[in-house]
Amino acid sequence: MKDQLPRQTYRLLMDKAPICCVDVLFFNKEKTKTLLFKRTNEPVKGVYFTIGGRLLKKEKIIDCAIRQTYQETGIRVPKNKLALGGVGEDIHKNSVFAGVSYHAVDIFYGCILNGKEKIKLDHQHSDYQWFSVKDKKIHPFVRNRIAGLLGKL
């Protein structure tokens, strides 16, 4: 992957400053359900959450959304199928690095799936599941993104 930071450099960056991330949420055609992915690492390990990750240097935001979608799910999404939802902020007490908290500014997109996609999970996820967009058990950060997207899809 281009612009892959050495682990120690990424740890230092995460310890000293917020990182910019791009996330993608998937919805069924009726926009009544969202597809979430069970995380295998911190933050929010074991929680069904959005896919996404760090924006790389010189990478366009929409290209990051497309890259992250493919890397984490195996789904190829064309640019014209992504709707910009907005900007959010994730702050967690922990991260993938012991003793380092997580702070990210997240630009998020939404996409309607046709239901025929073959999902191929990466090492960061152990499962995926459809949830009602009204499900109160969905993580609050994800619920905020859902609210930001439903009127834009």
C-alpha positions as CSV (number, residue, x, y, z in Angstrom):
1,M,0.0,0.0,0.0
2,K,1.3,3.5,-0.8
3,D,2.3,5.7,2.0
4,Q,2.2,3.0,4.6
5,L,3.6,4.5,7.8
6,P,6.0,2.5,9.9
7,R,4.2,1.2,13.0
8,Q,6.2,3.4,15.4
9,T,5.6,6.5,13.3
10,Y,1.9,5.9,13.2
11,R,1.9,5.3,17.0
12,L,3.7,8.7,17.5
13,L,1.3,10.4,15.2
14,M,-1.8,9.0,16.9
15,D,-0.3,9.9,20.3
16,K,0.3,13.5,19.4
17,A,-2.5,14.6,17.0
18,P,-5.9,13.6,15.7
19,I,-5.8,11.6,12.5
20,C,-8.0,12.1,9.5
21,C,-10.1,9.0,8.6
22,V,-12.7,8.2,5.9
23,D,-15.5,5.8,6.8
24,V,-18.3,4.2,4.7
25,L,-21.7,3.0,5.7
26,F,-23.8,0.6,3.7
27,F,-27.6,0.6,3.5
28,N,-30.2,-1.6,1.9
29,K,-32.3,-0.2,-1.0
30,E,-35.1,0.8,1.4
31,K,-32.6,2.6,3.8
32,T,-34.1,0.7,6.7
33,K,-31.0,-1.4,7.5
34,T,-27.2,-0.7,7.7
35,L,-24.5,-3.2,7.3
36,L,-21.9,-3.1,10.1
37,F,-18.7,-5.0,10.7
38,K,-17.4,-6.6,14.0
39,R,-14.0,-5.1,14.8
40,T,-11.1,-7.4,15.9
41,N,-8.9,-4.5,17.2
42,E,-9.2,-1.4,19.3
43,P,-10.7,1.0,19.5
44,V,-14.2,-0.6,19.9
45,K,-12.9,-4.2,19.6
46,G,-15.8,-6.6,19.4
47,V,-18.3,-3.9,18.4
48,Y,-20.2,-3.8,15.1
49,F,-19.0,-0.5,13.5
50,T,-18.4,1.2,10.1
51,I,-15.5,0.3,7.9
52,G,-12.9,3.0,7.1
53,G,-9.4,4.2,7.9
54,R,-6.7,6.8,7.6
55,L,-6.5,9.1,4.7
56,L,-3.1,8.8,3.0
57,K,-0.9,11.7,2.0
58,K,-1.9,13.0,-1.5
59,E,-5.0,10.7,-1.6
60,K,-8.3,12.3,-2.5
61,I,-11.0,11.7,0.2
62,I,-13.4,9.9,-2.1
63,D,-10.5,7.7,-3.3
64,C,-9.8,6.8,0.3
65,A,-13.5,5.7,0.7
66,I,-13.2,3.5,-2.4
67,R,-9.9,2.0,-1.3
68,Q,-11.0,1.3,2.3
69,T,-14.3,-0.2,1.1
70,Y,-12.4,-2.6,-1.2
71,Q,-9.6,-3.5,1.3
72,E,-12.0,-4.1,4.2
73,T,-14.9,-5.8,2.4
74,G,-13.9,-6.7,-1.1
75,I,-16.7,-4.6,-2.5
76,R,-15.8,-2.3,-5.4
77,V,-17.9,0.9,-5.2
78,P,-17.9,3.5,-8.0
79,K,-17.6,7.1,-7.0
80,N,-21.1,8.0,-8.2
81,K,-22.6,5.5,-5.8
82,L,-21.1,7.2,-2.7
83,A,-23.0,10.0,-0.9
84,L,-21.1,12.4,1.4
85,G,-22.7,12.3,4.8
86,G,-20.6,14.8,6.7
87,V,-17.8,15.0,9.2
88,G,-17.7,13.4,12.6
89,E,-15.2,12.9,15.4
90,D,-14.3,9.7,17.2
91,I,-12.6,9.9,20.6
92,H,-11.8,6.8,22.5
93,K,-9.7,6.1,25.6
94,N,-7.7,3.4,23.8
95,S,-6.4,2.5,20.4
96,V,-4.6,-0.3,18.7
97,F,-1.5,1.0,20.6
98,A,-1.3,0.3,24.3
99,G,-1.3,3.5,26.3
100,V,-2.4,5.7,23.4
101,S,-5.9,7.2,23.1
102,Y,-7.7,7.5,19.7
103,H,-8.8,10.7,18.2
104,A,-10.0,10.9,14.6
105,V,-11.7,13.4,12.5
106,D,-13.9,11.2,10.2
107,I,-15.3,12.1,6.9
108,F,-18.1,9.7,6.2
109,Y,-19.9,8.4,3.1
110,G,-22.9,6.2,2.5
111,C,-23.7,3.7,-0.2
112,I,-26.8,1.7,-1.2
113,L,-26.0,-2.0,-1.8
114,N,-28.0,-4.1,-4.2
115,G,-27.7,-7.2,-2.0
116,K,-25.7,-9.3,-4.5
117,E,-22.3,-8.1,-3.3
118,K,-19.8,-10.8,-2.1
119,I,-18.2,-9.7,1.1
120,K,-14.7,-10.7,1.8
121,L,-13.6,-9.5,5.3
122,D,-10.0,-8.3,6.0
123,H,-8.1,-9.1,9.2
124,Q,-9.7,-6.2,11.1
125,H,-13.2,-7.7,11.1
126,S,-14.5,-11.1,12.2
127,D,-18.2,-10.8,11.1
128,Y,-20.8,-8.6,9.5
129,Q,-24.4,-8.1,10.1
130,W,-27.4,-6.0,9.0
131,F,-29.0,-3.8,11.7
132,S,-32.1,-1.7,11.7
133,V,-31.1,1.9,11.3
134,K,-33.2,2.6,14.4
135,D,-31.5,0.0,16.5
136,K,-30.5,1.7,19.8
137,K,-27.7,-0.9,20.4
138,I,-25.7,0.6,17.5
139,H,-22.7,2.6,18.7
140,P,-23.6,6.3,19.2
141,F,-20.9,7.4,16.7
142,V,-22.4,5.1,14.1
143,R,-26.0,6.3,14.9
144,N,-24.9,9.9,14.3
145,R,-23.4,9.0,10.9
146,I,-26.6,7.1,10.0
147,A,-28.7,10.2,10.8
148,G,-26.3,12.3,8.7
149,L,-26.7,10.1,5.7
150,L,-30.4,9.0,5.5
151,G,-31.6,12.1,3.9
152,K,-28.7,12.2,1.4
153,L,-28.9,8.8,-0.1
